[in-house]
Amino acid sequence: MGSGTGPIRILIADDQADVRSAFRMILDVQPDMVVVAEVADGAAAVQEARRLRPDVVLADIRMPKLDGLEVTRQLADQCKVIVVTTFDLDEYVHTALRHGAAGFLLKRSGPVLLIEAVRAAMAGDALISPQITVRLLRHMALPGAEPVPGRGGAKAAAVAPQSTAGPTEELTTREREIAELVADGATNAEIGAGLFISPGTVKNHLANIQRKIGARNRVGIAAWIWEQATGRQ
């Protein structure tokens, strides 16, 4: 739920009217969500977000006046900003996360992931499209990985989850299996379907994994798996 006991309040910022309409149709039918405004440019997104105080802003990257990355930078301290874009570029992903984005989705990811991203952001997670998760985490796990040129190199380390020396308790076979699926970019629903267990059971396993390896969220779990794969302890 959003602030207090009400629904999650969402502002949609995209210069394409059909995209805004599609997102509204998907989100407004959710029992715990309501779209409070739509805007067509970045400046209006910042202005309306400061006026309406939504819980979540969905921001396209390429918008008139201000792009979605600058919108994220200006709003991340007051609400959850999820970047939703057509453009699958590493530079955009890294910059959005450095600016405090609470998620990064490709528009082709589909409605289920859009809904999950909103709920994940409100839970303090950062959901990233499975299409780019593995590539991003591989970059974060590689020793000496360079920050994206011209994009605040001094802050680049803030994107990567903290490295862990090892689990305080050994993972079970099932927990290890689920952690590896997370690193492959699978959602809870996909993991549950693949392993023939309920999403609730997946969530319980993830909580145990996070506790054992000291990860704050699923991004931390995936980074830990990649660290193990690259021999970085």
Beta strands, then each sheet from edge to edge (+ up, - down):
strand 1: 8-13
strand 2: 33-39
strand 3: 56-59
strand 4: 80-85
strand 5: 103-106
strand 6: 127-128
sheet 1: 2+ 1+ 3+ 4+ 5+ 6+
end
